[in-house]
């Protein structure tokens, strides 16, 4: 394929008919750990990571470097190594007058851009030798002999950026819309390395792109965006689903390479926030614009790019370069977007695939988005092994279009309940201690049961048993500290109250359906199938109240321990109960809303939840009957 022609066809809108070009500078970061790897690969290649810089034929004289370190000093790159040197005269089979030196050599190097290639080279500016006591050593002729051999060897190291720049040239045509062949060709060809600047952490390589100014002639107000057809809306939603596949792939790939639990948690948080944003974008309203992924990408990228840079530190050279390529391409997209809407950014599925394959070239389809439980994703998120799915599944039910916060109406209450016939769920749900509960053997009645008022005295205690059992199971499996056991159980009961009024099913017309919000949240704990895709079995969330309760308690535990406790919400005014309030704020709207309950007088949803939590804490959990008009 002629990539230049493709680029030209897609990018011409970036260029005016005449006028000056604007230089856009993209930072490309090469950290010290990566520079050290290049040194080890290109210079320190002898056994045990040595650099055998020089040795004469008779082995009477030699210079060996070892244990390299890379840092910075006075806006230069500093390479420090241990050295061992000896100098002697060979006479026949003998070495006469041999003198040995040991110590450390510090070499200060200036990085420069190759005049014609996308390569960073180095020139030695200064160097010093220190003996084992840290004192300056070697001067005069011997020092000149040492420098003449060591300097050229260290100057041979190269940072080849051909790969990242090539990836960028192939990626840009997939995300920028244009139509003028000649001008687009000009833009692509302007891509170059502008300069390289040493920093305390490594090198900042500035990649430049000449973007011509847009025409300044007034063109009047934009034309109204026509209403999308049903087919266009469907494509719009498919594109958003592909975005979810892409960000999940990228987080999982980076999760394999991260070095710390803290980075792993941060990646998981970014994925959850991206999915909460996706849920908002997928709400059943009229879409605006023709590229729903672009704002999601730009919002997520600001948080993800620093983590990807950090993830690359310490990776093998080839893997590190792939992350450099990925981050540079994403940064390019963000930088061009800041130039304004006239540049026609559009992130297609092909663009997402190209971006993902920068870090894993042979991935089958990094935008694929299935609904199966993904054990690898659960481990990355800190959830452990998948929850067991009951082998004896309830009868599948349909999915209604009903808001979760909606109060149940009189027509539903007057309909007859339909209790199911199912083996006791206690065998699946909770330990033996809970099997002794008075209601445990009758829990199966909750399958497809939509109670009316005179059945609430039976229905609500059974639901309480399910919720308490789910809480108990989670506390035991996760080893929740005893000091928070009571709070956690109260939190589970009050969350189910606020989310669904303790309902898994509702009656709609003559049928029974799983309660579901317009955003796709399912069942008694309102688990959003899009946010938690890959972590839970969607059919079990929809059909089985016990599985839904277990999933909800696990999510609550995650937000409580990994967010509320870790960020010390219980040390805020209000004390330990803040853990419940903060956890619910995150549960309701994502980890970024953890402190929502503390903002001003609090969000209306958080205030309503606090009232329910207070009643549960006081032992009045069956006051949930008020949802049913009792």
C-alpha positions as CSV (number, residue, x, y, z in Angstrom):
1,X,0.0,0.0,0.0
2,X,1.2,3.5,-0.8
3,X,1.2,5.1,2.6
4,X,2.2,8.5,1.4
5,X,-0.8,8.5,-0.9
6,X,-3.1,7.4,1.9
7,X,-1.7,10.1,4.2
8,X,-2.2,12.7,1.5
9,X,-5.7,11.7,0.9
10,X,-6.6,11.9,4.6
11,X,-4.7,14.9,5.9
12,X,-5.1,17.8,3.5
13,X,-7.7,19.6,5.7
14,X,-4.8,20.4,8.0
15,X,-3.3,22.7,5.4
16,X,-4.5,26.1,4.1
17,X,-4.1,27.3,0.5
18,X,-1.3,29.5,1.5
19,X,0.4,30.8,4.7
20,X,2.9,29.8,7.3
21,X,3.0,26.5,9.1
22,X,2.7,26.1,12.8
23,X,5.3,23.8,14.5
24,X,3.8,21.2,16.8
25,X,6.3,19.7,19.2
26,X,5.7,16.2,20.7
27,X,7.8,15.1,23.6
28,X,9.4,11.7,23.3
29,X,10.9,10.5,26.6
30,X,14.0,8.2,26.8
31,X,14.6,7.4,30.5
32,X,17.9,6.6,32.1
33,X,17.0,3.0,32.6
34,X,16.6,2.6,28.8
35,X,19.9,4.4,28.1
36,X,21.6,2.0,30.5
37,X,20.1,-1.0,28.6
38,X,21.4,0.4,25.4
39,X,24.9,0.8,26.9
40,X,24.8,-2.8,28.1
41,X,23.7,-4.0,24.7
42,X,26.0,-1.9,22.6
43,X,29.1,-1.4,24.8
44,X,29.2,-3.6,27.8
45,X,28.9,-6.8,25.8
46,X,31.7,-9.0,27.4
47,X,30.9,-11.8,29.9
48,X,29.6,-10.5,33.3
49,X,28.4,-7.3,31.7
50,X,31.9,-5.9,31.1
51,X,33.3,-3.7,28.4
52,X,36.7,-4.9,27.3
53,X,37.7,-1.6,25.9
54,X,41.2,-2.4,24.9
55,X,43.8,-5.2,25.3
56,X,47.2,-5.5,23.6
57,X,48.3,-8.6,21.8
58,X,50.5,-9.8,24.7
59,X,47.9,-9.1,27.4
60,X,50.3,-6.7,29.1
61,X,48.0,-3.7,28.8
62,X,44.2,-3.5,29.0
63,X,41.3,-1.3,30.0
64,X,38.1,-2.9,31.3
65,X,34.9,-1.1,32.4
66,X,32.1,-2.7,34.4
67,X,29.0,-2.0,36.5
68,X,27.7,1.0,34.4
69,X,25.3,3.6,35.8
70,X,23.5,6.4,34.0
71,X,22.5,9.7,35.4
72,X,22.7,13.4,34.7
73,X,25.0,16.3,35.6
74,X,25.0,19.9,34.4
75,X,22.5,19.3,31.6
76,X,24.7,16.4,30.3
77,X,24.4,12.6,30.4
78,X,26.7,11.1,33.0
79,X,28.0,7.5,32.6
80,X,29.8,6.1,35.6
81,X,31.7,2.8,35.5
82,X,34.1,0.8,37.6
83,X,37.4,0.5,35.7
84,X,40.4,-1.8,35.9
85,X,43.5,-0.8,33.8
86,X,47.0,-2.0,33.5
87,X,49.9,-0.8,31.4
88,X,53.1,-2.7,30.7
89,X,55.7,-3.4,28.0
90,X,55.7,-6.8,26.3
91,X,59.2,-8.4,25.9
92,X,58.9,-11.9,24.4
93,X,56.7,-13.8,26.7
94,X,57.1,-11.4,29.6
95,X,55.3,-8.2,30.6
96,X,57.7,-5.7,32.2
97,X,57.0,-2.6,34.3
98,X,53.3,-3.5,34.7
99,X,51.3,-0.9,36.6
100,X,47.6,-1.5,37.7
101,X,44.9,1.0,38.5
102,X,41.4,0.5,39.9
103,X,38.6,2.9,40.6
104,X,35.7,4.7,38.9
105,X,35.5,6.7,35.7
106,X,32.8,9.4,35.2
107,X,32.2,10.5,31.6
108,X,30.0,13.5,30.8
109,X,28.3,13.2,27.3
110,X,26.4,15.6,25.2
111,X,23.5,14.1,23.2
112,X,23.1,15.3,19.6
113,X,20.7,14.5,16.7
114,X,22.3,12.8,13.7
115,X,22.2,15.2,10.7
116,X,20.2,12.9,8.4
117,X,18.9,10.0,10.5
118,X,16.4,9.8,13.4
119,X,19.2,8.8,15.7
120,X,20.6,10.3,19.0
121,X,24.4,10.3,19.2
122,X,26.7,11.2,22.0
123,X,29.9,13.2,22.2
124,X,32.2,13.1,25.3
125,X,32.6,16.6,26.8
126,X,34.6,15.7,29.9
127,X,35.7,12.8,32.0
128,X,37.4,12.1,35.3
129,X,39.0,9.1,37.0
130,X,38.8,8.4,40.7
131,X,40.8,5.9,42.7
132,X,39.2,3.5,45.2
133,X,39.4,6.2,47.8
134,X,37.4,8.6,45.6
135,X,40.4,10.7,44.8
136,X,41.3,12.1,41.3
137,X,43.9,9.9,39.7
138,X,45.8,9.5,36.4
139,X,47.0,12.6,34.6
140,X,49.3,13.5,31.7
141,X,50.3,10.9,29.1
142,X,48.7,8.0,30.9
143,X,45.4,9.9,31.1
144,X,45.6,10.7,27.4
145,X,46.2,7.0,26.7
146,X,43.1,6.1,28.8
147,X,40.8,8.7,27.2
148,X,41.9,7.9,23.6
149,X,40.4,4.4,24.1
150,X,37.5,4.9,26.5
151,X,35.9,8.0,24.9
152,X,35.4,6.5,21.4
153,X,33.9,3.3,22.9
154,X,31.3,5.2,24.9
155,X,30.6,7.5,22.0
156,X,29.6,4.5,19.9
157,X,26.3,4.2,21.7
158,X,23.2,5.1,19.6
159,X,19.5,5.7,20.4
160,X,17.7,4.7,17.2
161,X,14.3,6.3,17.0
162,X,13.4,5.1,13.5
163,X,10.8,2.7,14.9
164,X,8.8,5.3,16.9
165,X,8.9,7.8,14.0
166,X,7.8,5.2,11.5
167,X,4.9,4.1,13.7
168,X,3.8,7.7,14.0
169,X,3.9,8.2,10.3
170,X,1.7,5.2,9.7
171,X,-0.6,6.1,12.6
172,X,-1.4,9.7,11.7
173,X,-3.2,9.0,8.4
174,X,-5.7,6.7,10.3
175,X,-6.8,9.5,12.7
176,X,-6.7,12.7,10.8
177,X,-9.2,13.4,8.0
178,X,-8.1,15.3,4.9
179,X,-8.4,15.5,1.2
180,X,-5.5,17.4,-0.4
181,X,-2.8,15.0,-1.6
182,X,0.1,17.4,-2.0
183,X,-0.4,19.2,1.3
184,X,-0.9,16.0,3.3
185,X,2.3,14.7,1.8
186,X,4.1,17.8,3.0
187,X,2.8,17.4,6.5
188,X,3.9,13.8,6.8
189,X,7.3,14.5,5.4
190,X,7.8,17.4,7.9
191,X,7.9,14.9,10.8
192,X,11.4,15.1,12.3
193,X,13.5,15.1,15.5
194,X,13.9,18.7,16.4
195,X,16.2,18.6,19.4
196,X,17.3,16.4,22.3
197,X,17.5,17.8,25.9
198,X,19.1,16.0,28.8
199,X,16.8,15.9,31.9
200,X,17.4,14.4,35.4
201,X,15.4,11.3,34.4
202,X,16.9,10.8,30.9
203,X,16.4,12.5,27.6
204,X,13.6,14.6,26.2
205,X,13.6,14.1,22.5
206,X,11.4,16.7,20.8
207,X,9.6,15.5,17.6
208,X,8.3,18.3,15.4
209,X,5.5,18.4,12.9
210,X,4.7,21.4,10.6
211,X,1.0,22.0,10.7
212,X,-0.1,24.9,8.4
213,X,-2.4,27.5,9.8
214,X,-6.1,27.1,8.9
215,X,-7.7,29.8,6.7
216,X,-8.7,32.9,8.6
217,X,-11.6,33.9,6.3
218,X,-14.9,33.8,8.2
219,X,-17.0,30.9,7.1
220,X,-20.2,31.6,9.2
221,X,-21.8,29.5,11.9
222,X,-21.5,25.7,11.5
223,X,-24.4,23.9,9.9
224,X,-26.7,22.0,12.2
225,X,-25.7,18.4,12.8
226,X,-28.3,16.2,11.2
227,X,-30.1,13.6,13.4
228,X,-28.3,10.3,13.1
229,X,-30.2,7.4,11.6
230,X,-30.7,4.1,13.5
231,X,-27.9,2.6,11.4
232,X,-25.6,5.4,12.3
233,X,-26.4,5.2,16.0
234,X,-25.6,1.4,15.9
235,X,-22.2,2.1,14.2
236,X,-21.6,4.8,16.8
237,X,-22.3,2.3,19.6
238,X,-20.1,-0.4,18.0
239,X,-17.2,2.1,17.8
240,X,-17.6,2.8,21.6
241,X,-17.6,-0.9,22.3
242,X,-14.3,-1.1,20.3
243,X,-12.9,1.6,22.4
244,X,-13.7,-0.5,25.5
245,X,-11.9,-3.4,23.9
246,X,-8.9,-1.2,23.1
247,X,-8.5,0.3,26.6
248,X,-9.0,-3.1,28.2
249,X,-6.3,-4.6,26.0
250,X,-3.9,-1.8,26.7
251,X,-4.4,-1.9,30.5
252,X,-4.0,-5.7,30.5
253,X,-0.8,-5.5,28.4
254,X,0.7,-2.9,30.6
255,X,-0.4,-4.8,33.7
256,X,1.9,-7.7,32.7
257,X,4.9,-5.3,32.6
258,X,4.3,-3.1,35.7
259,X,6.8,-3.5,38.5
260,X,4.7,-2.5,41.5
261,X,1.3,-3.1,43.0
262,X,0.7,0.6,43.1
263,X,1.0,0.9,39.3
264,X,-1.2,-2.1,38.9
265,X,-3.9,-0.4,41.0
266,X,-3.5,2.8,39.1
267,X,-4.1,0.9,35.8
268,X,-7.2,-0.8,37.2
269,X,-8.6,2.6,38.3
270,X,-8.0,4.1,34.8
271,X,-9.9,1.2,33.3
272,X,-12.8,1.6,35.6
273,X,-13.0,5.3,35.1
274,X,-12.8,4.8,31.3
275,X,-15.7,2.4,31.5
276,X,-17.8,4.6,33.7
277,X,-17.3,7.3,31.0
278,X,-18.3,4.8,28.4
279,X,-21.5,4.0,30.2
280,X,-22.4,7.7,30.1
281,X,-21.5,7.9,26.4
282,X,-23.8,4.9,25.7
283,X,-26.9,6.2,27.5
284,X,-29.9,6.1,25.2
285,X,-29.8,9.7,24.0
286,X,-29.1,11.3,20.7
287,X,-25.3,11.2,20.0
288,X,-23.5,14.4,19.2
289,X,-20.8,14.5,16.5
290,X,-19.5,11.6,14.4
291,X,-16.6,10.4,16.6
292,X,-17.7,9.3,20.1
293,X,-14.3,7.8,20.9
294,X,-12.2,11.0,20.5
295,X,-13.3,12.7,23.7
296,X,-13.0,9.4,25.7
297,X,-9.5,8.8,24.3
298,X,-8.3,12.3,25.1
299,X,-9.7,12.2,28.7
300,X,-8.2,8.8,29.4
301,X,-4.9,9.4,27.7
302,X,-4.0,12.3,30.1
303,X,-4.0,9.8,33.0
304,X,-2.7,6.7,31.1
305,X,0.3,8.2,29.3
306,X,2.4,8.8,32.5
307,X,1.7,5.3,33.7
308,X,2.8,3.8,30.3
309,X,6.0,5.8,30.5
310,X,6.6,4.5,34.0
311,X,5.7,1.0,32.9
312,X,8.5,1.0,30.2
313,X,11.2,1.7,32.8
314,X,13.3,-1.4,33.3
315,X,11.8,-3.3,30.4
316,X,14.1,-5.0,27.8
317,X,15.1,-2.6,25.1
318,X,12.7,-3.7,22.3
319,X,9.7,-3.7,24.7
320,X,10.7,-0.2,26.0
321,X,10.9,1.1,22.4
322,X,7.4,-0.2,21.8
323,X,6.0,1.8,24.7
324,X,7.9,4.8,23.5
325,X,6.2,4.4,20.1
326,X,2.8,4.1,21.7
327,X,3.1,7.0,24.0
328,X,4.5,9.3,21.3
329,X,1.6,8.4,19.0
330,X,-1.0,9.1,21.7
331,X,0.8,12.3,22.6
332,X,0.7,13.4,19.0
333,X,-3.1,12.9,18.9
334,X,-3.6,14.9,22.1
335,X,-1.3,17.7,20.8
336,X,-3.1,18.0,17.4
337,X,-6.5,18.0,19.1
338,X,-5.5,21.1,21.0
339,X,-5.1,23.0,17.8
340,X,-8.8,23.1,17.3
341,X,-11.7,21.3,15.5
342,X,-10.5,22.3,12.1
343,X,-8.0,19.5,12.0
344,X,-10.6,16.8,11.7
345,X,-9.4,14.3,14.2
346,X,-11.2,11.0,14.0
347,X,-10.2,7.9,15.9
348,X,-11.3,4.9,13.8
349,X,-11.2,1.2,14.8
350,X,-8.2,0.9,12.5
351,X,-6.5,3.7,14.3
352,X,-7.1,2.0,17.7
353,X,-5.8,-1.3,16.4
354,X,-2.7,0.3,15.0
355,X,-2.1,2.1,18.3
356,X,-2.5,-1.1,20.3
357,X,-0.2,-3.1,18.1
358,X,2.6,-0.7,18.6
359,X,3.1,-2.3,22.0
360,X,2.1,-5.9,21.0
361,X,2.5,-6.2,17.2
362,X,0.9,-9.6,16.8
363,X,-2.2,-9.2,18.9
364,X,-5.2,-10.8,17.1
365,X,-7.7,-7.9,17.5
366,X,-7.0,-5.5,20.3
367,X,-10.5,-3.9,19.9
368,X,-12.4,-7.2,20.5
369,X,-14.9,-7.0,23.3
370,X,-16.5,-10.2,24.5
371,X,-18.6,-10.7,27.7
372,X,-16.8,-13.8,29.0
373,X,-15.2,-13.8,32.5
374,X,-11.5,-13.0,32.1
375,X,-9.4,-14.5,34.9
376,X,-6.4,-12.5,33.8
377,X,-8.3,-9.2,34.1
378,X,-9.6,-10.2,37.5
379,X,-6.1,-10.9,38.8
380,X,-4.9,-7.6,37.4
381,X,-7.7,-5.8,39.2
382,X,-6.9,-7.6,42.5
383,X,-10.2,-9.6,42.5
384,X,-8.6,-13.1,42.4
385,X,-10.2,-16.2,40.9
386,X,-13.6,-15.8,39.3
387,X,-16.7,-16.2,41.5
388,X,-18.2,-19.7,41.1
389,X,-21.3,-19.7,38.9
390,X,-24.1,-21.9,40.3
391,X,-24.4,-25.1,38.4
392,X,-28.1,-25.2,38.8
393,X,-29.1,-22.0,37.2
394,X,-32.5,-20.3,37.6
395,X,-34.8,-19.9,34.6
396,X,-33.4,-17.1,32.4
397,X,-35.5,-14.0,32.4
398,X,-35.8,-11.1,30.0
399,X,-34.2,-7.7,30.6
400,X,-36.6,-4.7,31.1
401,X,-36.0,-1.1,30.3
402,X,-36.5,0.2,33.8
403,X,-34.6,2.8,35.8
404,X,-33.1,1.3,38.9
405,X,-34.0,4.3,41.0
406,X,-37.7,4.1,40.0
407,X,-40.2,3.4,42.8
408,X,-42.2,0.3,42.3
409,X,-45.7,1.1,41.2
410,X,-49.2,-0.1,42.3
411,X,-49.8,-2.2,39.2
412,X,-46.7,-4.3,39.8
413,X,-47.6,-4.8,43.5
414,X,-51.0,-6.2,42.7
415,X,-49.7,-8.9,40.4
416,X,-49.3,-12.4,41.7
417,X,-45.8,-13.5,42.7
418,X,-44.1,-16.4,40.9
419,X,-41.8,-18.2,43.3
420,X,-39.5,-20.6,41.5
421,X,-38.4,-24.1,42.4
422,X,-34.6,-24.4,42.9
423,X,-32.2,-26.2,45.2
424,X,-31.2,-24.2,48.3
425,X,-28.9,-21.4,47.2
426,X,-27.1,-21.6,50.5
427,X,-25.0,-24.6,49.1
428,X,-23.5,-22.1,46.7
429,X,-23.5,-18.9,48.6
430,X,-22.3,-19.0,52.1
431,X,-20.4,-21.1,54.7
432,X,-22.0,-23.7,57.0
433,X,-22.7,-21.1,59.7
434,X,-25.2,-19.4,57.4
435,X,-26.8,-22.7,56.3
436,X,-28.3,-22.8,59.8
437,X,-30.2,-19.5,59.3
438,X,-34.0,-20.1,59.6
439,X,-34.6,-19.0,56.0
440,X,-31.6,-20.7,54.4
441,X,-33.6,-23.8,53.2
442,X,-36.3,-21.5,51.7
443,X,-34.0,-19.1,49.8
444,X,-34.7,-20.8,46.6
445,X,-38.2,-19.2,46.7
446,X,-36.5,-15.9,45.6
447,X,-36.1,-17.2,42.1
448,X,-38.3,-15.0,39.9
449,X,-40.3,-13.9,43.0
450,X,-41.9,-10.5,42.7
451,X,-43.7,-10.0,46.0
452,X,-46.8,-8.1,46.7
453,X,-47.4,-6.3,50.0
454,X,-48.8,-9.1,52.0
455,X,-45.8,-11.3,51.2
456,X,-43.1,-8.8,52.3
457,X,-42.9,-10.4,55.7
458,X,-41.6,-13.5,54.0
459,X,-39.7,-12.0,51.1
460,X,-37.6,-9.4,52.8
461,X,-36.1,-11.6,55.5
462,X,-35.1,-14.1,52.8
463,X,-33.4,-11.3,50.9
464,X,-31.6,-10.2,54.1
465,X,-30.3,-13.8,54.4
466,X,-28.9,-13.7,50.9
467,X,-27.2,-10.3,51.5
468,X,-25.8,-11.2,54.9
469,X,-24.5,-14.5,53.5
470,X,-22.8,-12.7,50.6
471,X,-21.2,-10.2,53.0
472,X,-20.1,-13.1,55.3
473,X,-18.5,-14.9,52.3
474,X,-16.7,-11.9,51.1
475,X,-15.4,-11.0,54.6
476,X,-14.1,-14.6,55.0
477,X,-12.5,-14.9,51.6
478,X,-10.9,-11.4,51.6
479,X,-9.9,-11.6,55.3
480,X,-11.5,-8.3,56.1
481,X,-10.2,-6.9,59.4
482,X,-12.6,-7.7,62.3
483,X,-12.9,-4.0,63.1
484,X,-14.8,-3.4,59.9
485,X,-17.1,-6.5,59.8
486,X,-20.2,-4.8,61.2
487,X,-19.7,-1.7,59.0
488,X,-19.3,-3.9,55.9
489,X,-22.4,-5.9,56.5
490,X,-24.4,-2.7,57.1
491,X,-23.0,-1.3,53.9
492,X,-24.0,-4.3,51.8
493,X,-27.6,-4.1,53.1
494,X,-27.9,-0.3,52.6
495,X,-26.4,-0.4,49.1
496,X,-28.9,-3.1,48.0
497,X,-31.6,-0.9,49.5
498,X,-30.5,2.2,47.6
499,X,-29.7,0.5,44.3
500,X,-32.8,-1.8,43.9
501,X,-35.0,-1.8,47.0
502,X,-33.8,-5.4,47.5
503,X,-35.3,-6.5,44.2
504,X,-33.7,-8.8,41.6
505,X,-36.9,-9.1,39.5
506,X,-39.9,-7.0,38.6
507,X,-43.1,-7.8,36.9
508,X,-43.7,-6.1,33.6
509,X,-47.1,-6.8,32.0
510,X,-47.6,-10.6,32.2
511,X,-43.9,-11.4,32.4
512,X,-41.1,-11.3,34.9
513,X,-37.9,-9.5,34.1
514,X,-34.6,-8.6,35.8
515,X,-34.5,-5.1,37.2
516,X,-32.2,-3.1,35.0
517,X,-31.3,0.6,34.8
518,X,-31.1,2.5,31.5
519,X,-27.3,2.4,31.8
520,X,-27.3,-1.4,31.9
521,X,-27.0,-2.1,35.6
522,X,-28.5,-5.4,36.6
523,X,-30.2,-7.0,39.6
524,X,-30.3,-6.4,43.3
525,X,-26.8,-4.8,43.5
526,X,-27.2,-3.0,40.1
527,X,-24.0,-4.4,38.7
528,X,-23.2,-2.6,35.4
529,X,-22.4,-5.2,32.8
530,X,-20.3,-2.8,30.8
531,X,-18.2,-1.4,33.7
532,X,-17.5,-4.9,35.1
533,X,-17.2,-6.7,31.7
534,X,-14.8,-9.6,32.0
535,X,-15.0,-9.7,35.8
536,X,-18.5,-11.3,36.2
537,X,-20.8,-13.7,34.3
538,X,-23.5,-11.5,32.8
539,X,-26.1,-14.2,32.6
540,X,-25.6,-15.1,36.3
541,X,-25.8,-11.4,37.2
542,X,-29.1,-11.2,35.4
543,X,-30.7,-14.5,36.5
544,X,-29.3,-15.3,39.9
545,X,-29.9,-13.1,43.0
546,X,-27.2,-14.9,45.0
547,X,-24.5,-14.4,42.3
548,X,-25.5,-10.8,41.9
549,X,-25.2,-10.2,45.7
550,X,-21.8,-11.8,45.8
551,X,-20.6,-9.7,42.9
552,X,-21.9,-6.5,44.6
553,X,-20.2,-7.3,47.9
554,X,-16.9,-8.0,46.2
555,X,-17.1,-4.7,44.4
556,X,-17.9,-2.9,47.6
557,X,-14.9,-4.6,49.3
558,X,-12.7,-3.4,46.4
559,X,-13.8,0.2,46.7
560,X,-13.7,0.1,50.5
561,X,-10.2,-1.4,51.0
562,X,-8.4,-0.3,47.8
563,X,-9.8,3.2,47.8
564,X,-11.6,4.4,50.9
565,X,-9.3,2.9,53.5
566,X,-6.1,3.5,51.4
567,X,-7.0,7.2,51.1
568,X,-7.9,7.4,54.8
569,X,-11.5,8.5,54.4
570,X,-12.2,7.2,57.9
571,X,-9.8,9.9,59.2
572,X,-12.0,12.6,57.8
573,X,-14.6,14.3,60.1
574,X,-17.3,11.7,60.6
575,X,-15.0,8.8,61.5
576,X,-15.3,5.2,60.5
577,X,-18.8,5.6,58.9
578,X,-17.1,7.7,56.2
579,X,-15.8,4.4,54.8
580,X,-19.4,3.4,54.0
581,X,-20.2,6.8,52.5
582,X,-17.1,7.0,50.4
583,X,-17.4,3.4,49.2
584,X,-20.9,4.0,48.1
585,X,-20.0,7.2,46.2
586,X,-17.4,5.2,44.3
587,X,-19.8,2.3,43.8
588,X,-22.4,4.5,42.4
589,X,-20.3,6.7,40.1
590,X,-16.7,5.3,39.9
591,X,-13.5,5.6,41.8
592,X,-13.0,9.2,40.8
593,X,-16.1,10.1,42.9
594,X,-14.8,8.6,46.2
595,X,-15.1,11.9,48.1
596,X,-18.3,13.1,46.4
597,X,-20.2,12.7,49.7
598,X,-18.0,15.4,51.3
599,X,-18.4,18.0,48.6
600,X,-20.6,20.9,49.9
601,X,-23.7,19.5,51.4
602,X,-23.3,16.3,49.5
603,X,-24.8,14.8,46.4
604,X,-28.6,14.0,46.7
605,X,-27.9,10.3,46.0
606,X,-25.3,10.2,48.8
607,X,-27.6,11.9,51.2
608,X,-30.4,9.3,50.4
609,X,-27.9,6.5,50.9
610,X,-26.7,7.9,54.3
611,X,-30.3,7.9,55.5
612,X,-30.7,4.2,54.6
613,X,-27.3,3.3,56.0
614,X,-28.2,5.0,59.3
615,X,-31.4,2.9,59.5
616,X,-29.6,-0.3,58.8
617,X,-26.9,0.5,61.4
618,X,-29.7,1.1,63.9
619,X,-31.1,-2.4,63.2
620,X,-34.0,-1.2,61.1
621,X,-32.9,-2.8,57.8
622,X,-36.4,-4.1,57.1
623,X,-37.5,-0.5,56.8
624,X,-36.7,-1.2,53.2
625,X,-40.4,-2.1,53.0
626,X,-41.1,1.6,52.6
627,X,-40.0,1.1,48.9
628,X,-43.1,-1.0,48.5
629,X,-45.4,1.6,50.1
630,X,-45.5,-0.2,53.5
